[in-house]
Amino acid sequence: MSRRDTLAQVELVEDDEPVPPERDPARRPRNRRWLLAVPVVAALLVGVQLVTDARDRAADARVAALPGAVDPLGEDLEVRWRADQAAAPSMFGPVRDQMLHGPVTGPDGAQTYDAVDLRTGELAWSTPLTGPDGRLVEPRTSPTTTCGPWGDPGTDPERVVCLVTDGYQRHSAEGLDESAAPTRSRLVVLDVTDGSVLADHPGPLATSVAVLPGLAATATLDDDQHLVVVANDPLTGEELWRYRGTDPAGGPMEANVTWTSGVGGMVVLSGLPGGPVMLSASGERVETGPDVRSWGTTSQGWFLTERPDPDGGAPVQRVYRPGAAPLEVLGRLLERRVDDGSVPGLEVSTGARTYGWDGRTGDQLWDADVVATPGWHDSVLVLDGTVYLSATGAVVALDARTGETRWTAPRLEGAYWGDLLTDGPHLLLVEMPQDAVGTGFVTALDRRTGTFVRRMKVPAGFPAVVAVGRSLVATNGERVVSLG
């Protein structure tokens, strides 16, 4: 069936200005808002990132300026300067203003107190202590002159006190071959900023000196073999107090064994047959407690004693700190190499686990299923509420308040010491072979995430690398090099 459509006439009108088709009014504002939002969001994201980056840079600069932090390293470890180990102060001596201090014996046997600039390796100043002595020229011979920094705990020393003697010790590969007791001695006080002599007094015939703020103490045995400790004002020489043991010492005070030191705010004599003797800064005897099996010191100037745990767990260390009550921790104390104070009073130890302690109250705060590995220093970093430590197979970041793991980063496989440092933005893990054979490395990690940044090879022939002041220093016992 057919269909017929009705047709209608239509008139077409030409227009010189065509009108575009009308858009939906409801859609125009929405599209305009979307187009405007894209650059606004992008700008906000860039701004937020810039603020975050600026905040991170400020935090890194703050950490980099803290005591214990080291200067930034290059892309590769390069030797900045070299020195003869015998002609330089001990790497474990005091540091002030990037000057390493300590007594040095010259090639003619003369003794001096030297300051070496760790940035250049150059001798900053040298103060004579004794004249030439042919006995000290012999191989493996060292004088019994000792020096101790005089200053408040945790601060760079402004002065140093030296017990200068003519005694010596001579060693062989098997041990001590010969020793000569001192026949004369002096107590000498030096200003470490320029080496000027502030005081010089006759001293006792001792072989070591304990230095605490305002006193220098030495120990000898009297005719009845009783221990006698005498404390003097280092500047005036005036006797401040005297202690005499109630019983005979039970054996000789040998220069290579018995040592007098100022640690933990106390005068401590170690190496005596009956164990360490501890005296307060005013001369009273401080008891060590029962079952003390070993003892030691920290680079912070604290004194440690160790006894077995009666419950059969990790040993218990008792920590003596200047101006604070003794603290007992499980395992061994880990020194706070760098601490920004973000968790006040925190102390960390490690044994079967790692433990956090409130150093003010002695309370245990947390424990973590992590075991810290030993290094040249048993230490941790406490930064921005995080505890960083070198553990078995990994670098670990723990929440400093709870002990929860924030991240881990793998370490080199094999038997390596693991010392952890920071330059601010990075964690620097110094990994040296425990058998002193093979290659050592310094691995840089992002401090916030643990992300691997780079690994730098330690120059061959240097089995030990330690932080000295703000510098990284390597030694092989004969030569010292600064790395950067």
NORQUIVEN-V333771 format. One record per pair of residues at least 4 apart in sequence whose C-alpha atoms are under 6 Angstrom apart, sorted by sequence separation. I is the first residue (numbers start at 1). GAP is how many residues later the second one is. D is the distance in Angstrom with one decimal. If there is no record, write none. Layout:
i;gap;d
I;GAP;D
I;GAP;D
This chain:
i;gap;d
39;4;6.0
49;4;6.0
60;4;6.0
95;4;5.4
105;4;5.7
106;4;5.3
117;4;5.2
171;4;5.5
191;4;5.1
221;4;5.1
222;4;5.5
233;4;5.0
254;4;5.5
262;4;5.6
279;4;5.4
280;4;5.2
298;4;5.3
309;4;5.6
350;4;4.2
358;4;5.3
374;4;5.6
382;4;5.6
391;4;5.7
399;4;4.9
422;4;5.6
446;4;4.9
467;4;5.7
475;4;5.7
64;5;5.6
95;5;4.6
105;5;5.7
116;5;6.0
117;5;5.5
136;5;5.7
171;5;4.4
190;5;5.6
191;5;5.4
211;5;4.6
221;5;5.4
232;5;5.6
233;5;5.2
253;5;5.6
262;5;4.8
279;5;5.3
297;5;5.6
349;5;5.8
358;5;5.3
382;5;4.7
390;5;4.6
398;5;5.3
399;5;5.2
422;5;4.6
445;5;5.3
446;5;5.1
467;5;4.6
475;5;4.6
105;6;4.6
116;6;5.7
151;6;4.7
171;6;5.2
190;6;5.6
210;6;5.6
221;6;4.8
232;6;5.4
261;6;5.9
270;6;4.5
279;6;4.5
297;6;4.6
309;6;4.9
320;6;4.8
349;6;5.3
357;6;5.7
381;6;5.7
389;6;5.9
398;6;5.4
421;6;5.8
422;6;5.4
445;6;5.4
466;6;5.9
474;6;5.8
94;7;5.6
104;7;5.7
116;7;4.6
150;7;5.7
170;7;5.7
190;7;4.6
210;7;5.0
221;7;5.8
232;7;4.3
261;7;5.4
269;7;5.5
278;7;6.0
279;7;5.4
296;7;6.0
297;7;5.8
308;7;4.6
309;7;5.7
319;7;5.4
348;7;5.6
357;7;4.5
381;7;5.1
389;7;5.5
398;7;4.5
421;7;4.9
445;7;4.7
466;7;5.5
474;7;5.3
93;8;5.9
104;8;5.4
116;8;5.4
149;8;5.7
170;8;5.1
189;8;6.0
190;8;5.5
209;8;5.7
220;8;5.4
231;8;6.0
232;8;5.2
260;8;5.7
269;8;5.1
278;8;5.2
296;8;5.1
307;8;5.8
319;8;5.0
348;8;4.7
357;8;5.2
380;8;5.7
388;8;5.8
397;8;6.0
398;8;5.5
420;8;5.8
432;8;4.4
445;8;5.2
465;8;5.6
473;8;5.7
93;9;5.9
103;9;5.7
115;9;5.5
150;9;5.2
169;9;5.9
189;9;5.3
209;9;5.0
219;9;5.6
231;9;5.4
260;9;4.6
268;9;5.7
295;9;5.3
307;9;5.5
318;9;5.6
347;9;5.9
356;9;5.3
380;9;5.0
388;9;4.6
397;9;5.4
420;9;4.7
431;9;5.7
444;9;5.4
465;9;4.2
473;9;4.5
103;10;4.3
115;10;5.5
150;10;5.2
169;10;4.3
189;10;5.0
219;10;4.4
231;10;5.4
259;10;5.6
268;10;4.6
295;10;4.2
306;10;5.7
318;10;4.4
347;10;5.1
356;10;5.1
387;10;5.7
397;10;5.4
419;10;5.7
431;10;5.3
444;10;5.4
464;10;5.5
472;10;5.9
473;10;5.9
102;11;5.5
114;11;5.9
149;11;4.4
168;11;5.6
188;11;5.6
218;11;5.6
259;11;5.4
267;11;5.9
294;11;5.9
295;11;5.9
306;11;4.4
317;11;5.6
346;11;5.7
355;11;5.8
387;11;5.0
419;11;5.1
464;11;5.5
472;11;5.4
89;12;5.9
102;12;5.7
114;12;4.4
148;12;5.7
168;12;5.3
188;12;4.5
218;12;5.7
230;12;4.5
258;12;5.6
267;12;5.1
294;12;5.3
305;12;5.6
317;12;5.4
346;12;5.1
347;12;5.8
355;12;4.3
386;12;5.6
396;12;4.5
418;12;5.6
430;12;4.5
443;12;4.3
462;12;6.0
89;13;4.6
101;13;5.7
113;13;5.7
148;13;5.4
167;13;5.2
187;13;5.7
217;13;5.4
229;13;5.7
258;13;4.4
266;13;5.6
293;13;5.8
305;13;5.3
316;13;5.7
345;13;5.5
346;13;5.7
354;13;5.5
386;13;4.9
387;13;5.3
395;13;5.6
418;13;4.9
429;13;5.4
442;13;5.8
462;13;5.4
101;14;4.5
113;14;5.1
147;14;5.5
167;14;5.0
187;14;5.2
217;14;4.1
229;14;5.0
257;14;5.3
258;14;6.0
266;14;4.8
292;14;5.6
293;14;5.4
304;14;5.6
316;14;4.8
334;14;5.6
345;14;4.9
354;14;5.2
386;14;4.8
395;14;5.1
417;14;5.4
429;14;5.1
442;14;5.1
462;14;4.9
89;15;5.9
100;15;5.4
112;15;5.4
147;15;4.0
167;15;4.0
186;15;5.5
216;15;5.5
228;15;5.6
266;15;5.4
292;15;4.7
304;15;4.8
316;15;5.8
334;15;5.1
345;15;5.9
353;15;5.9
385;15;5.2
394;15;5.3
416;15;5.5
417;15;5.3
428;15;5.6
441;15;5.5
99;16;5.7
100;16;5.2
112;16;4.4
146;16;5.7
166;16;5.2
186;16;4.4
187;16;5.3
216;16;5.4
228;16;4.5
291;16;5.6
303;16;6.0
314;16;6.0
315;16;5.2
333;16;4.2
353;16;5.2
354;16;5.5
394;16;4.3
416;16;5.2
428;16;4.7
441;16;4.6
99;17;5.3
112;17;4.9
146;17;5.5
165;17;5.8
186;17;4.3
215;17;5.5
227;17;5.6
303;17;5.1
314;17;5.1
332;17;5.3
353;17;5.3
354;17;5.8
393;17;6.0
394;17;4.7
416;17;4.5
417;17;5.9
427;17;5.7
441;17;5.3
99;18;4.7
111;18;5.3
145;18;5.6
185;18;5.0
215;18;4.9
216;18;5.8
227;18;5.1
302;18;5.8
332;18;5.5
353;18;5.3
372;18;5.7
373;18;5.0
393;18;5.1
416;18;5.2
426;18;6.0
427;18;5.1
440;18;5.2
99;19;5.8
111;19;5.1
145;19;4.7
165;19;5.9
215;19;5.8
226;19;5.6
302;19;5.2
331;19;5.1
372;19;4.2
373;19;5.8
415;19;5.8
426;19;5.4
98;20;5.6
110;20;5.6
145;20;5.3
165;20;4.3
331;20;4.2
371;20;5.6
426;20;4.9
427;20;5.3
110;21;4.7
164;21;5.3
426;21;4.7
110;22;3.9
164;22;5.2
226;22;4.4
227;22;6.0
425;22;5.7
109;23;4.8
110;23;5.9
144;23;5.3
163;23;5.7
182;23;5.8
225;23;5.1
226;23;5.5
108;24;5.4
109;24;4.5
143;24;5.8
144;24;5.1
163;24;4.8
109;25;5.8
143;25;4.1
162;25;5.7
142;26;5.6
162;26;5.1
109;27;4.9
142;27;5.5
161;27;5.7
436;27;5.1
109;28;5.3
141;28;5.7
161;28;4.6
390;28;6.0
141;29;4.3
160;29;5.7
140;30;5.7
160;30;5.3
140;31;5.4
159;31;5.6
159;32;4.7
159;33;5.3
158;34;5.7
327;35;5.8
368;35;5.6
199;36;5.4
366;36;5.8
264;37;5.9
314;37;5.7
366;37;5.7
263;38;4.9
264;38;4.2
263;39;5.3
264;39;5.1
81;40;5.9
263;40;5.7
409;41;5.6
337;42;5.8
342;42;5.7
375;42;4.8
336;43;5.6
337;43;6.0
338;43;5.0
339;43;4.7
340;43;5.5
342;43;5.4
375;43;5.1
334;44;5.1
335;44;4.3
336;44;5.2
337;44;5.7
339;44;6.0
375;44;5.2
334;45;4.4
336;45;5.7
207;48;6.0
210;50;5.4
212;50;5.6
209;51;5.5
210;51;3.9
211;51;5.0
208;52;5.5
210;52;4.3
264;56;5.0
210;57;6.0
264;57;4.4
265;57;4.2
264;58;4.8
96;60;5.5
146;62;5.7
151;62;5.6
144;63;5.5
148;63;5.6
150;63;5.7
127;68;5.8
68;269;5.7
68;270;5.2
72;351;5.5
71;352;5.7
69;353;5.5
70;353;5.0
69;354;5.5
64;359;5.3
64;360;4.2
63;361;4.9
60;364;4.5
60;365;5.1
98;371;5.9
95;374;6.0
76;380;5.4
85;393;5.0
85;394;4.9
84;395;4.8
85;395;5.6
83;396;5.9
83;397;5.2
82;398;5.7
71;399;5.5
82;399;4.5
70;400;4.0
81;400;5.7
70;401;5.8
81;401;5.5
80;402;5.4
79;403;5.7
80;403;5.7
79;404;4.8
78;405;5.5
77;406;5.9
78;406;5.4
77;407;5.4
74;410;5.9
73;411;4.8
